[in-house]
Amino acid sequence: MFWELLTVLPLAAAVLGIEIANGSAFAEHPTLRWTAPLFALFAAFALLLYILASKLLTMSLFGLLSYAEPALLVVASLLLGETIATGEWPTYIAIWTAVAILVLGGLGEVLRARRTRLD
C-alpha cells in the first residue's frame, strides 16, 4: 500500500498545484477549502477500516463484502431514482452473478461445517 500511495503522490501534487495556480474550482466553490480536506480524512479512515477488515475477516467473507458493497450501492441508487443504461446491464449482471456465486459458496461451506460437527 505504501508504494502505491508513494507512486501516485507526484500526480496528486501536480493536479493540486495546477488547481491552486488556476484557482477556478476554489473560486467557484469556496467551501472546497474545508470540505476537500475533510473528505480526504474520511477517505483515509475508510481505507484504514478496509485494511483492518481484510486482516480480520476470512478471505471468502471479505471477498463477498467487496462485491456486495458496490452492488448494494446500485440498489440504493436505483431506489433514489437513477437508471441503468442498456449497455451497462452486462456489467451489473456479471457483478450480481459473482455475488450470488460467493453467497452460494459460503452457504455450502456453512452447511458442510454444520454436517461435520453433527457427525
C-alpha distances in whole Angstrom, upper triangle without the diagonal:
4,6,5,6,9,10,11,12,16,16,16,18,21,21,21,24,26,26,27,30,31,31,32,30,30,34,34,32,32,30,27,27,26,25,22,21,22,20,17,17,18,15,12,14,14,10,11,14,12,10,13,15,13,14,17,19,20,18,21,21,18,18,21,20,17,20,23,21,22,25,26,25,27,30,30,30,33,35,34,36,34,35,33,34,36,34,31,32,31,27,28,30,28,25,28,29,26,26,29,29,26,28,31,29,28,32,33,31,32,36,36,35,37,40,39,39,43,44
4,6,5,6,9,10,11,14,15,15,16,19,20,20,22,25,25,26,28,30,30,31,29,29,33,34,32,32,30,27,26,26,25,22,20,22,20,17,17,18,16,13,15,16,12,12,16,15,12,15,18,16,16,20,22,23,22,25,25,21,22,25,24,21,24,26,24,25,28,29,28,31,33,33,33,36,38,37,39,36,37,36,37,39,37,34,35,34,31,31,34,31,29,32,33,29,30,33,32,30,32,35,33,32,36,37,35,36,39,39,38,41,43,42,42,46,47
4,5,5,6,9,10,12,14,14,16,18,19,20,22,24,25,26,28,29,30,31,29,30,34,34,33,33,32,28,28,28,27,23,22,24,22,19,20,21,18,16,19,19,15,16,19,17,15,18,20,18,19,23,24,25,23,26,26,23,23,26,25,22,25,27,26,26,29,31,29,31,34,34,34,37,39,38,40,37,38,36,37,38,36,33,35,34,30,31,34,31,29,32,33,30,30,34,33,30,33,36,34,33,37,38,36,37,41,40,39,42,45,44,44,48,49
4,5,5,6,9,11,12,12,15,16,17,18,20,22,23,24,26,27,28,29,27,28,31,32,30,31,29,26,26,26,25,21,20,22,20,17,18,19,16,14,17,17,13,15,18,16,14,18,19,17,19,22,23,24,22,25,25,21,21,24,23,20,22,25,23,22,26,27,26,28,31,31,30,33,35,35,36,33,34,32,33,35,32,29,31,30,27,28,30,28,26,29,30,27,27,31,30,28,31,34,32,31,35,36,34,36,39,39,39,41,44,43,44,47,48
4,5,5,6,10,10,10,12,14,15,15,18,20,20,21,24,25,25,26,24,25,28,29,27,27,26,23,23,22,21,18,17,19,17,14,15,16,13,12,15,15,12,13,17,15,14,17,19,18,19,23,24,25,24,26,26,22,23,25,24,21,23,25,23,23,26,28,26,28,31,30,30,33,35,34,35,33,34,33,34,36,33,30,33,32,28,29,32,30,27,30,32,29,29,33,32,30,32,35,34,33,37,38,36,38,41,41,40,43,45,45,45,48,50
4,6,5,8,10,10,11,13,15,16,17,19,20,21,23,25,25,27,25,26,29,30,29,29,28,24,24,24,24,20,19,21,20,16,18,19,17,15,18,19,15,16,20,19,17,20,23,21,22,25,27,28,27,29,29,26,26,29,27,24,27,29,27,26,30,31,30,32,35,34,33,37,38,37,39,36,37,36,37,39,36,33,36,35,31,32,35,33,31,34,35,32,32,36,36,33,36,39,37,36,40,41,39,41,44,44,43,46,48,47,48,51,53
4,6,7,8,10,11,13,14,15,17,18,20,21,23,24,25,27,25,26,29,30,29,29,29,25,25,26,25,21,20,23,21,18,20,21,18,17,20,20,17,19,22,20,19,22,24,22,24,27,28,29,27,30,30,26,26,29,27,24,26,29,27,26,29,31,29,31,34,34,33,36,38,37,38,35,36,34,35,37,34,31,34,33,29,31,34,31,29,33,34,31,32,35,35,33,36,38,37,36,40,41,39,41,44,44,44,46,49,48,49,52,53
4,6,5,6,9,10,11,12,14,16,17,18,20,21,22,23,21,22,26,26,25,26,25,22,22,22,21,18,17,20,18,15,17,19,16,15,18,18,16,18,21,19,19,22,24,22,24,27,28,29,27,29,29,26,25,28,26,23,25,27,25,24,27,29,27,28,32,31,30,33,35,34,35,32,33,32,32,34,31,29,32,31,28,29,32,30,28,31,33,30,31,34,34,32,35,38,36,36,39,41,39,41,44,44,44,46,49,48,49,52,54
4,5,5,6,9,10,10,12,14,15,16,18,20,20,22,20,21,24,25,24,24,24,20,20,20,20,16,16,18,17,14,16,18,16,14,18,19,16,18,21,20,20,23,25,24,25,28,30,31,29,32,31,28,28,30,28,25,28,30,27,26,30,31,29,30,34,33,32,35,37,35,37,34,35,34,35,37,34,32,35,34,31,32,35,33,31,34,36,33,33,37,37,35,37,40,39,38,42,43,42,43,47,47,46,49,51,51,51,54,56
4,5,5,6,9,10,10,12,14,15,16,18,19,21,20,21,24,25,25,25,25,21,21,22,22,18,18,21,20,17,19,21,19,18,22,22,20,22,25,24,23,27,29,27,29,32,33,35,33,35,35,31,31,33,32,28,30,33,30,29,32,34,31,33,36,35,34,37,39,37,38,36,37,35,36,38,35,33,36,36,32,34,37,35,33,36,38,36,36,40,40,38,40,43,42,42,45,46,45,47,50,50,49,52,55,54,54,58,59
4,5,5,6,9,10,11,12,14,15,16,18,19,18,19,22,23,23,23,23,20,20,21,21,17,17,20,19,16,19,21,18,18,22,22,20,22,25,24,23,27,28,27,29,32,33,34,32,34,34,30,30,32,30,27,28,31,28,26,30,31,29,30,34,33,31,34,36,35,35,32,33,32,32,35,32,30,33,33,29,31,34,32,31,34,36,33,34,38,38,36,39,42,41,40,44,45,44,46,49,49,49,51,54,53,54,57,59
4,5,5,6,8,10,11,12,14,15,16,17,16,16,20,21,20,20,20,16,16,18,17,13,13,17,15,12,16,17,15,15,19,19,17,20,23,22,22,25,27,26,28,31,31,33,31,33,33,29,29,31,29,26,27,29,26,25,29,30,27,28,32,30,29,32,34,32,33,31,32,31,32,34,32,30,33,33,29,30,34,32,30,33,35,33,33,37,37,36,38,41,40,39,43,45,43,45,48,48,48,50,53,53,53,56,58
4,6,5,6,9,10,10,12,14,15,17,16,16,19,21,20,20,20,17,16,18,18,14,14,17,17,14,17,19,17,17,21,21,20,22,25,24,24,27,29,29,30,33,34,36,35,37,36,32,32,34,32,29,31,33,30,29,32,33,30,32,35,34,32,36,37,35,36,34,35,35,35,38,35,33,36,37,33,34,38,36,34,37,39,37,37,41,41,39,41,44,44,43,46,48,47,48,51,52,51,53,56,56,56,59,61
4,5,5,6,9,10,10,12,14,16,15,16,19,20,20,20,21,18,17,20,20,16,17,20,19,17,20,22,20,20,24,24,23,25,28,27,27,30,32,31,33,36,37,39,37,39,38,34,34,36,34,31,32,34,31,30,33,34,31,33,36,35,33,36,38,36,37,34,35,35,35,37,35,33,36,36,33,34,38,36,35,38,40,38,38,42,42,41,43,46,45,45,48,50,49,50,53,54,53,55,58,58,58,61,63
4,5,5,6,9,10,10,12,13,12,13,16,17,17,18,19,15,15,18,17,14,15,18,17,15,19,20,18,19,22,23,22,24,27,26,26,30,31,31,33,35,36,38,36,37,37,33,33,34,32,29,30,32,29,27,31,32,28,30,33,32,30,33,35,33,33,31,32,31,31,34,32,30,33,34,31,32,35,34,32,35,38,36,36,40,40,39,41,44,44,43,46,48,47,48,52,52,52,54,57,57,57,60,62
4,5,5,6,9,10,10,12,11,11,14,16,15,15,16,12,12,14,15,11,12,16,15,13,16,19,17,18,21,22,21,23,26,26,26,29,31,31,33,35,36,38,36,38,37,34,34,35,33,30,31,33,29,28,32,32,29,31,34,32,30,34,35,33,34,31,33,33,33,36,34,32,35,36,33,33,37,36,34,37,39,37,37,41,42,40,42,45,45,44,47,49,48,49,52,53,52,54,57,57,58,60,62
4,5,5,6,8,10,12,12,12,15,17,17,17,18,15,14,17,18,14,15,19,18,17,20,22,21,21,24,25,24,26,29,29,29,32,34,34,36,38,39,41,40,42,41,37,37,39,36,33,35,36,33,32,35,36,33,34,37,36,34,37,39,36,37,35,36,36,36,39,37,35,39,39,36,37,40,39,37,40,43,41,41,45,45,43,45,49,48,47,51,53,51,52,56,57,56,58,61,61,61,64,66
4,6,5,6,8,10,11,12,14,15,16,17,18,15,15,18,19,16,17,20,20,18,22,24,22,23,26,27,26,28,31,31,31,34,36,35,38,40,41,43,41,43,42,38,38,39,37,34,35,37,34,32,35,36,32,34,37,35,33,36,38,35,36,33,35,35,34,37,35,34,37,38,35,36,40,39,37,40,42,41,41,45,45,44,46,49,49,48,51,53,52,53,57,57,57,59,62,62,62,65,67
4,5,5,5,7,7,8,10,12,12,13,15,12,12,15,15,13,14,18,17,16,20,22,20,21,25,25,25,27,30,30,30,33,35,35,37,39,40,42,40,42,41,37,37,38,36,33,34,35,32,30,33,34,30,32,35,33,31,34,35,32,33,31,33,33,33,36,34,32,36,37,34,35,38,38,36,38,41,40,40,43,44,43,45,48,48,47,50,52,51,52,55,56,56,58,61,61,61,64,66
4,6,5,8,9,8,10,13,13,12,14,12,11,14,15,13,14,17,18,17,20,22,21,22,25,26,26,28,31,31,31,34,36,36,38,40,41,43,42,44,42,39,39,40,38,35,36,37,34,32,36,36,33,34,37,35,33,36,38,35,36,34,36,36,36,39,38,36,39,40,37,38,41,41,39,41,44,42,42,46,47,45,47,50,50,49,52,54,53,54,57,58,58,60,63,63,63,66,68
4,6,9,11,10,11,14,15,15,17,15,14,18,19,17,18,21,21,20,23,26,25,26,29,30,29,31,34,34,35,37,39,39,41,43,44,47,45,47,45,42,42,43,41,38,39,40,37,35,39,39,36,37,40,38,36,39,41,38,38,36,38,38,38,41,39,38,41,42,39,40,44,43,41,44,46,45,45,49,50,48,50,53,53,52,55,57,56,57,60,61,61,63,66,66,66,69,71
4,6,8,9,9,12,13,14,17,14,14,18,19,17,19,22,21,21,24,26,25,26,30,30,30,32,35,34,35,38,40,40,42,44,45,47,45,47,45,42,42,43,40,38,39,40,36,34,37,38,34,35,38,36,34,37,39,35,36,34,35,35,35,38,37,35,39,40,37,38,42,42,40,43,45,44,44,48,49,47,49,52,52,52,55,57,56,57,60,61,61,63,66,66,66,69,71
4,6,5,6,9,10,10,13,11,11,15,16,14,16,19,19,19,22,24,23,25,28,28,29,31,33,33,34,37,38,39,41,43,44,46,44,46,44,41,41,42,39,37,38,38,35,33,36,36,33,34,37,34,32,35,37,33,34,32,34,35,35,38,37,35,39,40,37,38,42,41,39,42,45,43,43,47,48,47,48,51,52,51,53,56,55,56,59,60,60,61,64,65,65,68,70
4,6,5,6,8,10,13,11,12,16,16,15,17,20,19,20,23,24,24,26,28,29,29,32,34,33,35,38,39,39,42,43,44,46,44,45,44,41,40,41,38,36,37,37,34,32,35,35,31,32,35,32,30,33,34,31,31,29,31,32,32,35,34,33,36,38,35,36,40,40,38,40,43,42,42,45,47,46,47,50,51,50,53,55,55,55,58,60,59,61,64,64,65,67,69
4,5,5,6,8,10,8,10,13,12,11,14,16,16,17,20,21,20,22,25,25,26,28,30,30,32,34,35,36,38,40,40,43,41,42,40,37,37,38,35,33,33,34,30,28,31,31,28,29,31,29,27,30,31,28,28,26,29,29,30,33,32,31,34,35,33,33,37,37,35,37,40,39,39,42,44,42,44,47,47,47,49,52,51,52,55,56,56,57,60,61,61,63,66
4,6,5,5,8,6,7,10,11,10,13,15,15,16,19,20,20,22,24,25,26,28,30,30,32,34,35,36,39,40,41,43,42,43,41,38,38,39,36,34,35,35,32,30,33,33,29,31,33,31,28,32,33,29,30,29,31,32,33,36,35,34,37,38,35,36,39,39,37,39,42,41,40,44,46,44,45,49,49,48,50,53,52,53,56,57,57,58,61,62,62,64,67
4,6,6,9,9,10,13,14,14,16,18,19,20,22,24,24,26,28,29,30,32,34,34,36,38,39,40,42,44,44,47,46,47,45,42,42,42,39,37,38,38,35,33,36,35,32,33,35,33,30,33,34,31,31,30,32,34,34,38,37,35,38,40,38,38,42,42,40,42,45,44,43,47,48,47,48,52,52,51,53,56,56,56,59,61,60,61,65,65,65,67,70
4,6,9,9,11,14,14,14,17,18,18,20,23,23,23,26,28,28,29,32,33,33,35,38,38,39,42,43,43,46,45,45,43,40,40,41,38,36,36,36,33,31,33,33,29,30,32,30,27,30,31,27,28,27,29,31,31,35,34,33,36,38,35,35,39,40,37,39,43,42,41,44,46,45,46,49,50,49,51,54,54,54,57,59,59,60,63,64,64,66,68
4,5,6,8,11,10,11,14,15,15,17,19,20,20,23,25,25,26,29,30,30,32,34,35,36,39,40,40,43,42,43,41,38,38,38,35,33,34,34,30,29,31,31,27,28,30,27,25,28,29,25,26,25,28,30,31,34,34,32,35,37,34,34,38,38,36,37,41,40,39,42,44,43,44,47,48,47,49,52,51,51,54,56,56,57,60,61,61,63,65
4,5,6,8,9,10,13,14,15,17,19,20,21,23,24,25,27,29,30,31,33,35,36,37,39,40,41,44,43,44,42,39,39,40,36,35,36,36,32,31,34,33,29,31,33,30,28,31,32,28,29,28,31,33,34,38,37,35,38,40,37,37,40,41,38,40,43,42,41,44,46,45,45,49,49,48,50,53,53,53,56,58,57,58,61,62,62,64,67
4,5,6,6,8,11,11,12,14,16,16,18,20,21,22,24,26,27,28,30,32,33,34,36,37,38,41,40,41,39,36,37,37,33,32,33,33,29,28,31,30,26,28,30,27,26,29,29,26,27,27,30,31,33,37,36,34,36,38,35,35,38,39,36,38,41,40,39,42,44,42,43,46,47,45,47,50,50,50,53,55,54,55,58,59,58,61,63
4,5,5,5,8,9,10,11,14,15,15,17,19,20,21,23,25,26,28,29,30,32,34,35,36,39,38,39,37,34,34,35,31,30,31,31,27,26,29,28,25,27,29,26,25,28,29,26,27,26,29,30,31,35,34,32,34,36,33,33,36,37,34,36,39,38,36,40,42,40,41,44,45,43,46,48,48,48,51,53,52,53,56,57,57,59,62
4,6,6,7,9,11,12,13,15,16,18,19,21,22,24,25,27,28,30,31,33,35,36,37,40,39,40,38,35,36,37,33,32,33,33,30,29,32,31,28,30,32,29,28,32,32,29,31,30,32,34,35,38,38,35,38,39,36,36,39,39,37,38,42,40,39,42,44,42,43,47,47,45,48,50,50,50,53,54,53,55,58,58,58,60,63
4,6,6,6,9,10,11,13,14,16,17,19,20,22,23,25,26,27,29,31,32,33,35,38,37,39,36,33,34,35,31,30,32,32,28,27,31,30,26,29,31,28,27,31,31,28,30,29,32,33,35,39,38,35,37,39,36,35,39,39,36,37,41,39,38,41,43,40,41,45,45,43,46,48,47,47,51,52,51,52,56,56,55,58,61
4,6,5,6,9,10,10,12,14,15,16,18,20,21,22,24,26,27,28,30,31,32,35,35,36,33,30,31,32,28,27,29,28,24,24,27,26,23,25,27,24,23,27,27,24,26,25,28,30,31,35,34,32,34,36,32,31,35,35,32,34,37,36,34,37,39,37,38,41,42,40,42,45,44,44,48,49,48,49,53,53,53,55,58
4,5,5,6,9,10,10,12,14,15,16,18,20,21,22,24,25,27,29,30,31,34,33,34,32,29,30,31,27,25,27,27,23,23,26,26,22,25,27,24,23,27,28,25,27,25,28,29,31,34,33,30,33,34,31,30,34,34,31,33,36,34,33,36,38,36,37,40,41,39,42,44,43,44,47,48,47,49,52,52,52,55,57
4,5,5,6,9,10,10,12,14,15,16,18,20,21,23,24,26,27,29,30,33,32,34,32,29,30,31,27,26,28,28,24,24,28,27,24,27,29,26,26,30,30,28,30,28,31,32,33,37,36,33,35,36,33,32,36,35,32,34,37,35,34,37,39,36,37,41,41,39,42,44,43,43,47,48,47,48,52,52,51,54,56
4,5,5,6,9,10,11,12,14,15,17,18,20,21,23,25,26,27,28,31,31,33,30,27,29,29,26,24,27,26,23,23,26,25,22,25,27,24,24,28,28,25,28,27,30,31,33,36,35,32,34,36,32,31,35,34,31,33,36,34,32,36,37,35,35,39,39,37,40,43,41,41,45,46,45,46,50,50,49,52,54
4,5,5,6,9,10,10,12,14,15,16,18,20,21,22,25,26,26,29,29,30,28,25,26,26,23,21,23,23,19,19,23,22,19,22,24,21,21,24,25,23,25,24,27,27,29,32,32,29,31,32,28,28,31,31,27,29,32,31,29,33,34,32,33,36,36,35,37,40,39,39,42,44,43,44,47,48,47,50,52
4,5,5,6,9,10,10,12,14,15,16,18,20,21,23,24,25,28,28,29,27,24,25,26,23,21,23,24,20,20,24,23,20,23,26,23,23,27,27,26,28,26,29,29,31,34,33,29,32,32,29,28,32,31,28,30,33,31,29,33,34,32,33,36,36,34,37,40,39,39,42,43,42,44,47,47,47,50,52
4,5,5,6,9,10,11,12,14,15,17,18,20,21,23,24,27,27,29,27,23,25,26,23,21,24,24,20,21,25,24,21,25,27,24,24,28,28,27,29,28,31,31,33,36,35,32,34,34,31,30,33,32,29,31,34,31,30,33,35,32,33,36,36,34,37,39,38,38,41,43,41,43,46,46,45,48,51
4,5,5,6,9,10,11,12,14,15,16,18,20,21,22,25,25,26,24,21,23,23,20,19,21,21,17,18,21,20,18,21,23,21,21,25,25,23,26,25,28,28,31,34,33,29,31,32,28,27,30,30,26,28,31,29,27,30,32,29,30,33,33,31,34,36,35,35,38,40,38,40,43,43,43,45,48
4,5,5,6,9,10,10,12,14,15,16,19,20,21,23,23,24,22,19,20,21,18,16,19,19,15,16,20,19,17,20,22,20,20,24,25,23,26,24,27,26,29,31,30,27,28,29,26,25,28,27,24,26,28,26,25,28,29,27,28,31,31,29,32,35,34,34,37,38,37,39,42,42,42,45,47
4,5,5,6,9,10,11,12,14,15,17,18,20,23,22,24,22,19,21,22,19,17,20,21,18,18,22,22,20,23,25,23,24,27,28,27,29,28,30,30,32,35,33,30,31,32,28,27,30,29,26,28,30,28,26,30,31,28,29,33,32,30,33,35,34,34,38,38,37,39,42,42,42,44,47
4,5,5,6,9,10,11,12,14,16,16,18,21,21,23,21,18,20,21,18,17,20,20,17,18,22,21,19,23,24,23,24,27,27,26,29,28,30,30,33,35,34,31,32,32,29,28,31,30,26,27,30,27,26,29,30,27,28,31,31,28,31,34,32,32,36,37,35,37,40,40,39,42,45
4,5,5,6,9,10,10,12,14,15,16,19,19,20,18,15,17,18,14,13,16,16,13,15,18,17,16,19,21,19,20,24,24,24,26,25,27,27,30,32,31,27,28,29,25,24,27,26,22,24,26,24,22,25,26,23,24,28,27,25,28,31,29,29,33,34,33,34,38,38,37,40,42
4,5,5,6,9,10,11,13,14,15,18,17,19,18,14,16,17,14,13,16,17,14,15,19,19,18,21,23,22,22,26,27,26,29,27,29,28,30,32,31,27,29,29,25,24,27,25,22,24,26,23,22,25,26,23,24,28,27,25,28,30,29,29,33,34,32,34,37,37,37,40,42
4,5,5,6,9,10,11,12,14,17,17,20,18,15,17,19,16,15,18,19,16,18,21,21,20,24,25,24,25,29,29,29,31,30,32,31,34,36,34,31,32,32,28,27,30,28,25,26,28,25,24,27,28,24,25,29,28,26,29,31,29,29,33,33,32,34,37,36,36,39,41
4,5,5,6,9,10,10,12,15,16,17,15,12,15,16,13,13,16,16,14,16,19,19,18,22,23,22,24,27,27,27,30,28,30,30,33,35,34,30,31,31,27,26,28,27,23,24,26,23,21,25,25,22,23,26,25,23,26,28,26,26,30,31,29,31,34,34,33,36,38
4,5,5,6,9,10,10,13,13,15,13,9,12,13,10,9,13,14,12,14,17,17,17,20,21,21,22,25,26,26,29,27,29,28,30,32,31,27,28,27,24,23,25,23,20,21,23,20,19,22,22,19,20,24,22,21,24,26,24,24,28,29,27,29,33,32,32,35,37
4,5,5,7,9,10,13,13,15,14,10,13,15,13,12,16,17,15,17,20,20,20,23,25,25,26,29,30,30,32,31,32,31,33,35,33,30,30,30,26,25,27,25,22,24,25,22,21,24,24,20,22,25,24,22,25,27,25,25,29,29,28,30,33,32,32,35,37
4,5,5,6,9,12,13,15,14,11,14,16,13,13,17,18,16,19,22,21,22,25,26,25,27,30,30,31,34,32,34,33,35,37,36,32,33,32,29,28,29,27,24,25,27,23,22,25,25,21,22,25,24,21,24,26,24,24,28,28,26,28,31,31,30,33,35
4,5,5,6,9,10,12,10,7,11,12,10,10,14,14,13,16,19,18,19,22,23,23,25,28,28,29,31,30,32,30,33,35,34,30,30,29,26,25,26,25,21,22,23,20,18,21,21,18,18,22,20,18,21,23,21,21,24,25,23,25,28,28,27,31,33
4,6,6,8,8,10,9,6,9,12,10,10,13,15,14,17,19,19,20,23,24,24,26,29,29,30,33,31,32,31,33,34,33,29,29,28,25,24,25,23,20,21,22,19,18,21,20,16,18,21,19,17,20,22,20,20,24,24,23,25,28,27,27,30,32
4,6,8,9,12,11,9,12,15,13,14,17,18,18,20,22,23,24,26,28,28,30,32,33,34,36,35,36,34,37,38,36,33,33,32,29,28,29,27,24,25,26,22,21,23,23,19,20,23,21,18,22,23,20,21,25,24,22,25,28,27,26,30,32
4,7,9,12,10,9,12,14,13,14,17,18,18,21,22,22,23,26,27,27,29,32,32,33,36,34,36,35,37,39,37,34,33,33,29,28,29,27,24,25,26,22,20,23,22,18,19,22,20,17,20,22,19,19,22,23,20,22,26,25,24,27,29
4,6,8,6,6,9,11,10,12,14,15,15,18,20,20,21,24,24,25,27,29,30,31,34,32,33,32,35,36,35,31,31,30,27,25,26,24,21,21,22,19,17,19,18,15,15,18,16,13,16,18,15,15,19,19,18,20,23,22,22,25,27
4,6,5,6,8,10,11,12,14,15,16,19,20,21,23,25,25,26,29,30,31,33,35,33,34,32,35,36,34,31,30,29,26,25,25,23,20,21,21,17,16,18,16,13,14,16,13,11,14,15,12,13,17,17,15,18,20,19,20,23,25
4,6,5,6,8,10,10,12,14,15,18,18,20,22,23,24,26,28,29,30,32,34,32,32,30,33,33,32,28,28,26,23,23,23,20,18,19,18,15,14,16,14,11,13,15,12,11,14,15,13,14,18,18,17,19,22,21,22,25,26
4,5,5,6,9,10,11,12,14,17,17,18,20,22,22,24,26,27,28,30,32,30,31,29,31,31,30,27,25,24,22,20,20,18,16,16,15,12,11,13,11,7,9,11,9,7,11,12,10,12,15,15,15,17,20,19,21,23,25
4,5,5,6,9,10,10,12,15,15,16,18,20,20,22,24,25,26,28,30,29,29,28,30,31,30,27,25,24,22,20,20,19,16,16,16,13,11,13,12,8,9,12,10,8,11,13,11,12,15,16,15,17,20,20,21,23,25
4,5,5,6,9,10,11,13,14,15,17,19,20,21,23,25,26,27,29,28,28,27,29,30,29,25,25,24,21,20,20,18,15,16,17,13,12,14,14,10,12,15,13,11,15,17,15,16,19,20,19,21,24,24,24,27,29
4,5,5,6,9,10,12,13,14,16,18,19,20,22,23,25,26,28,26,27,25,27,27,26,23,22,21,18,17,17,15,12,13,14,10,9,12,11,8,10,13,11,11,14,16,15,16,19,20,20,22,24,24,25,28,30
4,5,5,6,9,11,11,12,14,16,16,18,20,21,22,24,26,24,25,23,25,26,25,22,20,19,17,15,16,14,11,11,12,9,6,9,9,6,7,11,10,9,12,14,14,14,17,19,19,20,23,24,25,27,29
4,5,5,6,9,10,10,12,14,15,16,18,20,20,22,24,23,24,22,25,26,25,22,21,21,18,16,17,16,12,12,14,11,9,12,13,10,10,14,14,12,14,17,16,17,20,21,21,23,25,26,26,29,31
4,6,6,8,9,11,12,14,15,16,18,20,21,22,24,22,23,21,23,25,23,20,20,19,16,14,16,14,11,12,14,11,9,13,13,11,12,16,15,14,17,19,19,20,23,24,24,25,28,29,29,32,34
4,6,6,6,9,10,11,13,15,16,17,19,21,22,20,20,18,21,21,20,17,16,15,12,11,12,11,7,8,10,8,6,10,11,9,11,14,14,14,16,18,18,19,22,23,24,26,28,29,30,32,34
4,6,5,6,8,10,10,12,14,15,16,18,20,19,19,18,21,22,21,18,17,17,14,12,13,12,9,8,11,9,6,10,12,10,10,13,14,13,15,18,18,19,21,23,23,25,27,28,29,31,33
4,5,5,6,9,10,11,12,14,15,17,19,17,18,17,20,22,22,18,17,18,15,13,15,14,11,11,14,12,10,13,15,13,14,17,18,17,19,22,22,22,25,26,26,28,30,31,32,34,36
4,5,5,6,9,10,10,12,14,15,17,15,15,14,17,19,18,14,14,15,12,10,13,12,9,10,13,12,10,14,16,15,15,19,19,19,21,24,24,24,27,29,29,30,33,34,35,37,39
4,5,5,7,9,10,11,13,14,16,14,14,13,16,17,17,13,12,13,11,8,10,10,7,7,10,10,8,11,14,13,13,16,18,18,19,22,23,23,25,27,28,29,31,33,34,35,37
4,5,5,6,9,10,11,12,14,13,14,14,18,19,20,16,15,17,14,11,13,14,11,10,13,13,11,13,16,15,14,17,19,18,20,23,23,23,25,28,28,29,31,33,33,35,37
4,5,5,6,9,10,10,12,11,13,13,16,18,19,15,15,17,14,11,14,15,12,12,16,16,13,16,19,18,18,21,22,22,23,26,27,27,29,31,32,32,35,36,37,38,41
4,5,5,6,9,10,11,9,10,9,13,15,15,12,11,14,12,9,11,13,11,10,14,15,13,15,18,18,18,21,23,22,24,26,28,28,30,32,33,33,36,37,38,40,42
4,5,5,6,9,10,9,10,11,14,16,18,14,13,16,14,11,13,15,12,11,15,16,13,15,18,18,17,20,22,22,23,26,27,27,28,31,32,32,35,36,37,38,41
4,5,5,6,9,9,11,12,16,19,20,17,16,19,17,14,16,18,15,14,18,19,16,18,22,21,20,23,25,24,25,28,29,29,31,33,34,34,37,38,39,40,43
4,5,5,6,5,8,10,13,16,17,14,14,17,16,13,16,18,16,15,19,20,18,20,23,23,22,25,27,27,28,31,32,32,34,36,37,37,40,41,42,43,46
4,5,5,5,6,8,12,14,16,14,13,16,15,12,15,17,16,15,18,20,18,19,23,23,22,25,27,27,27,30,32,32,33,36,37,37,39,41,42,43,46
4,5,7,9,12,15,18,20,17,17,20,19,16,18,20,18,17,20,22,20,21,24,24,23,26,28,28,28,31,32,32,33,36,37,37,39,42,42,43,45
4,6,9,12,16,19,20,18,18,21,20,17,20,22,20,19,23,24,22,24,27,27,26,29,31,30,31,34,35,35,36,39,40,40,42,44,45,46,48
4,7,10,13,16,18,16,16,20,19,17,19,22,20,20,23,25,23,24,28,28,27,30,32,32,32,35,37,37,38,41,42,42,44,46,47,48,50
4,7,10,13,15,13,13,17,16,14,17,19,18,18,21,23,21,23,26,26,26,29,31,31,32,35,36,36,38,40,41,41,44,46,46,47,50
4,6,9,12,10,10,14,14,12,15,17,17,17,20,21,21,22,25,26,26,28,30,31,31,34,36,36,37,40,41,42,44,46,47,48,50
4,6,8,6,7,11,10,9,11,14,14,14,17,19,19,20,23,24,24,26,28,29,30,32,34,34,36,38,39,40,42,44,45,46,48
4,6,5,7,10,11,11,13,15,16,16,19,20,21,22,25,26,27,28,30,31,32,34,36,37,38,40,42,43,45,46,48,49,51
4,5,6,8,10,11,12,14,16,16,18,20,21,22,24,26,26,28,30,31,32,34,36,37,38,40,42,43,44,46,47,48,50
4,6,7,8,10,11,13,14,16,17,19,20,22,23,25,26,27,29,31,32,33,35,37,38,39,41,42,44,45,47,48,50
4,6,6,7,9,10,11,13,15,16,17,19,21,22,23,25,26,28,29,31,32,34,35,37,38,40,41,43,44,46,47
4,5,5,6,9,10,11,12,14,15,16,18,20,21,22,24,26,27,28,30,31,33,34,36,37,39,40,42,43,45
4,6,5,6,9,10,10,12,14,15,16,18,20,21,22,24,26,27,29,30,31,33,35,36,37,39,41,42,43
4,5,5,6,9,10,11,13,14,15,17,19,20,21,23,24,26,27,29,30,32,33,35,36,38,39,41,42
4,5,5,6,8,10,11,12,14,15,16,18,20,21,22,24,26,27,28,30,32,33,34,36,38,39,41
4,5,5,6,9,10,10,12,14,15,16,18,20,21,22,24,26,27,28,30,31,33,34,36,37,39
4,6,5,6,9,10,11,12,14,15,16,18,20,21,23,24,26,27,29,30,31,33,35,36,38
4,5,5,6,9,10,11,12,14,15,17,18,20,21,23,24,26,27,29,30,32,33,35,36
4,5,5,6,9,10,10,12,14,15,16,18,20,21,22,24,26,27,28,30,32,33,35
4,5,5,6,9,10,10,12,14,15,16,18,20,21,22,24,26,27,28,30,31,33
4,5,5,6,9,10,10,12,14,15,17,18,20,21,23,24,26,27,29,30,32
4,5,5,6,9,10,10,12,14,15,16,18,20,21,22,24,26,27,29,30
4,5,5,6,8,10,10,12,14,15,16,18,20,21,22,24,26,27,29
4,5,5,6,9,10,10,12,14,15,16,18,20,21,22,24,26,27
4,5,5,6,9,10,11,12,14,15,16,18,20,21,23,24,26
4,5,5,6,9,10,11,12,14,15,16,18,20,21,23,24
4,5,5,6,9,10,10,12,14,15,16,18,20,21,23
4,5,5,6,9,10,10,12,14,15,16,19,20,21
4,5,5,6,9,10,11,12,14,15,17,18,20
4,5,5,6,8,10,10,12,14,15,17,18
4,5,5,6,9,10,11,12,14,15,17
4,6,5,6,9,10,10,12,14,16
4,5,5,6,9,10,11,12,14
4,5,5,6,9,10,11,12
4,5,5,6,9,10,11
4,5,5,6,9,10
4,5,5,6,9
4,5,5,6
4,5,5
4,6
4
